[in-house]
């Protein structure tokens, strides 16, 4: 399993699950994030979190 590093609300975080890679070369791929609005809500609730996971239809802070 490969995690994704991204910037969320001005902070670098890891997305452990909940992303799907698009087609193309690894370097040029776009990612599709499941329920991005719920991810932003989870990030606002947990401003110190550095990792998030998508479990049972919602995003949770993992670390």
C-alpha positions in Angstrom: 0.0 0.0 0.0 1.3 3.4 -1.0 0.4 6.6 0.9 0.0 9.9 -0.8 1.6 13.1 0.5 -0.3 16.3 -0.2 -0.9 19.8 1.2 -4.2 20.3 3.0 -5.1 23.7 4.6 -1.5 24.9 4.2 0.0 21.8 5.9 1.7 18.8 4.4 -0.2 15.6 5.3 -0.3 11.9 4.3 -3.5 10.2 2.9 -3.2 6.6 3.9 -6.3 5.4 2.1 -9.1 7.0 0.1 -7.3 7.9 -3.1 -7.4 6.4 -6.6 -4.7 6.9 -9.1 -5.6 7.9 -12.7 -4.1 6.5 -15.8 -0.7 7.6 -17.1 2.9 7.6 -16.0 3.4 7.6 -12.3 4.9 11.0 -12.3 2.1 12.6 -14.3 -0.9 10.8 -12.6 -3.8 12.7 -11.1 -5.4 11.4 -8.0 -9.1 11.1 -7.2 -9.9 11.7 -3.5 -13.0 10.1 -2.0 -15.3 12.6 -0.3 -13.0 15.6 -0.5 -15.5 17.8 1.5 -15.4 15.3 4.4 -11.6 15.3 4.2 -11.5 19.1 4.7 -14.0 18.9 7.6 -11.8 16.2 9.3 -8.7 18.4 8.7 -10.4 21.4 10.3 -11.5 19.3 13.3 -8.0 17.9 13.7 -5.5 20.7 12.8 -2.5 18.9 14.3 -3.0 15.6 12.4 -0.3 14.6 9.9 -2.1 11.6 8.4 -5.7 10.8 7.4 -7.4 7.6 6.4 -10.8 7.0 4.7 -12.7 4.4 6.7 -16.4 3.4 6.5 -17.3 6.4 4.4 -15.6 9.1 6.5 -12.1 10.6 7.0 -10.4 10.1 10.3 -7.2 11.5 11.7 -4.6 8.6 11.9 -1.6 10.4 13.4 
